[in-house]
Amino acid sequence: MSKGIVTRLRLSSLRLRLVVVFALVALTAAVAASGIAYWLNREAVLTRTQDGALNDFRQEMQNRAATLPLRPTQEDLRRTAELMATGSANYQVLLLGERDAGKPIVGASDPDDFTLADVPRPLREAVDTERPVTEANPYPYHLFWQRTERNGTPYLVGGTRIDGGGPAGYMFKSLAAEKADLNSLAWSLGIATALAVAGSVLLAQVAATTVLRPVHRLGEAAKQLGEGKLDTRLRVTGADELADLTRTFNSAAESLQKKVADMSAREESSRRFVADMSHELRTPLTALTAVTEVLEDEQDSLDPMIAPAVALVVSETRRLNDLVENLMEVTRFDAGTARLVLDEVDIADQITACIDARAWLDAVDLDAERGIVAPLDPRRLDVILANLIGNALKHGGSPVRVSVRTEDDELVIAVRDHGPGIPEEVLPHVFDRFYKASASRPRSDGSGLGLSIAMENALIHGGSITAANSVGEDGAVDGAVFVLRLPLDASGITREVQTRSSQGEVEEA
């Protein structure tokens, strides 16, 4: 099996399962067939050899041992045993007679090779046992045999006795040749089994490749779809189940492409509408802002009856101006045109400037170590801080505590208030656009975009913002905590954003 095949087996569990199943089926079938073949051949070989030797021994006992006198001499037994052993069956013979009553004598064809000690005792007892003669049993003595082993070599031992008081005879035949033949057969069957398993593995590879190639193509196509290549299609070949699956995939990809195109068109149209609307609103807003500034300057000299109306106009105009600016910022994020302009920023000075510019110095406690400098976008950091601190002052009340620390390669800024906290059902949505906890604040001065824009500015730096409730010593909620995490070195993020932007411009071109 080549290195490439082994690598594919390791990488593809389905391929491995197919190969293992094929191999196990082939191994089971080969082992079963080989075992049956070996058993049948073994029985056939041993039975043929055994029957041939025992039949020949029986015939020799009838022809030669039966002609011996009732009281033969040892020489008579030896000579007769040698004559019996000269047959084609190739076995040794031992004859056991009686010189006088109770005085046994033994004659062997080869005393060095076969003695009475080589005859198992149970076999001798069976041979010497005289059975009653009946219609079902016409002979008092029978031929018995047993397989035994000596020094690792198998032997066949058989014995019988001549009726009427004649000698008992035993034969001793080596089965070494049959054992060698059976060992050769076992090796042959083992090699055949190994070849069958190897062949099944190769066949499994071919089958797995044939079946899994279309599946692999489907997987690659699905991966391309996931990467945004919605025009990916597969060529349909054949009329089997995989072809049906390919057609279904193509249909699903086409439907997905159409839906994504429709959604992209609607999103682009919506984004263009918001951008155009924001641009169109800026001109009249500029005029309205100028008018409201004049009205605000003259507010003290206005008629007390119309002063509240003027104050409302000034406030709502500012809200409208902030909303338009926020919409413009959201549009830039959605269009992917937002850019980082990095500068070395002293974090403590930046937070102090943000608080001072909005006249929050008396309402905010700053806990920031001097000298923490990081390459960040000062304008976007100011937007994040203004939204987080302004949100804490608006909904939590003063004093608001801002703490700064560094953890490993991150800058961590925590903004905490001491208000009622954020309801648990609101926490997952605090950074959603236009989301307001209307049940608790049905009339809010915010647009619902501040925290969303803060999150977008954190993300473009490669950071994040989390919101949670602070729990006091008594277990009660003691205000909300917003934690801003930014990398201490955002230069790599800037390069990545610029690279993605350049690629997008090339693709659009």
C-alpha positions, 0 to 999 in steps of 0.5 A, spaced: 500 500 500 503 506 497 504 512 502 499 516 498 493 511 500 495 510 507 495 518 508 488 518 505 486 513 509 488 517 515 485 523 513 478 520 511 474 516 516 469 514 511 474 511 506 477 508 512 471 505 514 469 502 507 476 499 507 476 496 514 469 493 512 471 490 506 477 487 509 473 484 515 468 481 510 474 478 506 478 476 512 471 473 515 470 469 508 477 467 507 478 464 514 471 461 514 473 458 507 480 456 508 478 453 515 472 449 512 477 447 506 483 445 511 478 441 515 475 437 510 482 435 507 485 433 513 479 429 515 480 426 508 487 425 508 487 422 515 481 417 514 484 415 507 491 413 510 488 410 517 483 406 513 488 403 508 493 402 514 487 399 518 484 394 513 491 392 511 493 390 518 486 387 519 488 382 513 495 381 515 492 379 522 487 374 518 492 371 513 499 371 518 497 371 525 491 367 525 496 361 522 500 361 528 500 355 533 496 356 540 503 357 544 507 360 539 515 361 540 518 368 541 521 367 534 515 365 531 512 372 533 518 376 531 518 373 524 511 373 523 511 381 525 516 382 520 512 379 515 506 383 516 510 389 516 513 388 509 507 390 506 505 397 502 502 400 508 509 401 511 507 400 519 511 397 524 508 390 528 508 388 535 505 381 536 503 379 543 502 371 545 503 366 551 508 361 551 504 358 557 498 360 561 500 367 564 507 367 561 506 373 555 511 373 550 512 379 545 515 379 538 516 386 534 518 387 527 523 393 530 524 393 537 528 399 537 522 403 533 516 400 536 515 396 543 509 395 548 510 401 551 508 405 545 501 402 546 496 406 550 493 402 556 486 404 554 487 401 547 490 395 550 484 394 555 479 395 549 483 390 545 483 385 550 476 385 552 472 379 550 465 381 548 459 377 548 457 374 541 450 376 539 446 377 532 448 384 533 455 383 535 458 376 531 465 377 533 468 377 541 474 381 539 474 388 534 479 392 531 481 399 535 485 404 533 488 411 537 492 417 534 498 419 539 504 423 538 511 421 540 517 426 540 512 431 536 511 426 531 503 423 530 502 416 530 496 411 528 496 405 533 491 400 532 490 393 535 486 387 535 486 380 537 485 373 534 479 369 536 479 363 539 485 364 544 490 367 538 495 372 539 494 380 540 497 384 534 498 392 534 500 396 528 504 403 529 504 407 523 507 414 522 503 420 520 509 425 519 508 425 511 500 427 512 502 432 517 507 435 512 502 435 507 497 438 511 502 443 514 503 445 506 496 446 505 495 450 511 501 455 509 497 455 502 491 457 505 494 462 509 497 465 503 491 465 499 487 468 505 492 474 506 492 475 498 484 475 499 485 480 504 490 485 500 485 484 494 479 486 498 483 492 501 485 494 494 478 493 491 475 497 497 480 503 495 477 503 488 470 503 491 471 508 496 475 512 490 469 511 486 464 513 491 467 518 495 470 522 489 463 525 488 462 526 495 469 530 496 467 534 490 460 536 493 464 538 500 469 542 496 463 546 493 460 547 499 466 550 502 467 554 496 459 556 498 461 558 505 467 562 502 462 566 499 463 563 492 455 563 490 456 561 483 459 555 484 456 549 481 457 542 479 457 538 473 452 532 473 454 525 471 450 519 471 443 518 474 444 515 480 443 517 487 450 521 487 447 525 481 441 526 484 445 529 490 449 533 485 442 536 482 439 538 489 446 541 491 446 545 484 439 547 485 440 549 493 446 553 491 442 557 485 437 559 490 441 561 495 445 565 490 438 568 488 436 570 495 443 573 497 443 577 491 436 580 493 438 581 500 444 584 498 440 589 493 435 591 498 441 592 503 445 596 498 438 600 496 437 601 504 444 603 505 444 608 499 437 611 502 440 612 509 446 615 506 443 620 501 438 622 506 443 623 511 447 627 506 440 631 504 439 632 511 445 636 513 444 642 508 437 644 512 440 642 518 446 646 518 441 652 517 437 650 522 443 649 527 445 656 525 438 659 527 438 655 533 444 658 536 442 665 534 435 663 538 439 660 544 443 666 544 437 670 545 433 666 549 434 670 555 430 676 552 425 672 549 418 672 551 417 667 557 411 664 554 415 662 548 422 661 551 420 653 553 418 652 545 425 655 543 429 651 548 425 645 545 427 647 538 434 647 540 434 641 544 431 637 538 435 640 533 441 638 536 438 631 537 437 631 530 444 633 528 447 627 532 442 622 529 444 624 522 452 624 524 450 617 527 447 615 521 453 617 517 457 613 521 453 607 521 453 608 513 461 608 513 461 602 517 456 598 513 459 600 507 466 598 509 469 605 508 471 606 515 478 607 516 483 607 522 488 613 523 493 611 528 496 616 533 500 615 539 495 616 544 496 617 552 490 614 555 489 618 561 490 624 557 485 622 552 480 620 557 481 627 561 480 631 554 474 627 553 471 628 560 473 636 560 470 637 553 463 635 555 464 638 562 463 632 566 469 633 570 465 633 577 461 627 575 466 622 573 472 619 577 478 617 573 483 612 576 488 611 570 496 611 571 500 616 567 504 614 561 500 608 558 501 610 551 498 606 545 497 607 538 490 608 537 485 612 533 484 618 537 477 620 534 474 613 535 477 612 542 473 619 544 467 616 540 467 610 544 469 613 551 463 619 550 458 614 549 460 609 554 461 615 559 455 619 557 450 612 557 453 611 564 451 618 566 444 618 563 442 612 566 446 610 572 447 617 575 454 620 578 459 619 580 461 614 574 468 611 575 473 610 569 479 605 571 484 604 566 489 598 566 493 593 562 492 586 562 498 582 557 497 585 551 491 589 552 488 595 554 482 595 559 478 601 560 472 599 565 466 604 566 462 603 572 456 607 574 452 606 581 445 606 578 439 601 578 443 596 573 441 593 566 435 588 566 437 581 565 433 581 559 436 587 556 443 585 557 444 581 550 441 587 546 444 593 549 449 594 543 443 593 538 442 598 533 436 603 535 434 598 541 431 601 547 429 598 554 422 602 552 419 599 558 423 603 563 425 609 559 419 610 554 422 617 552 429 617 551 433 622 549 438 618 545 437 615 538 439 608 540 445 608 536 451 610 541 453 603 544 452 600 537 457 605 534 462 604 540 462 597 539 463 598 531 469 603 533 472 597 538 471 592 533 475 596 528 481 596 533 480 589 534 477 590 540 471 589 544 466 591 549 462 587 554 456 589 559 454 587 565 451 588 572 456 590 578 454 586 584 455 589 591 457 586 598 450 585 600 448 581 593 444 586 590 445 590 583 450 596 584 450 599 577 452 597 570 459 596 568 462 597 561 469 594 559 472 596 553 478 592 551 483 594 545 490 591 543 496 595 545 498 595 538 493 596 533 498 597 527 497 590 525 489 590 525 490 597 521 494 593 515 489 587 515 483 592 514 487 596 509 489 590 505 482 587 505 479 594 503 484 594 497 482 587 495 475 589 495 477 595 491 480 590 486 474 586 486 469 591 485 474 594 479 
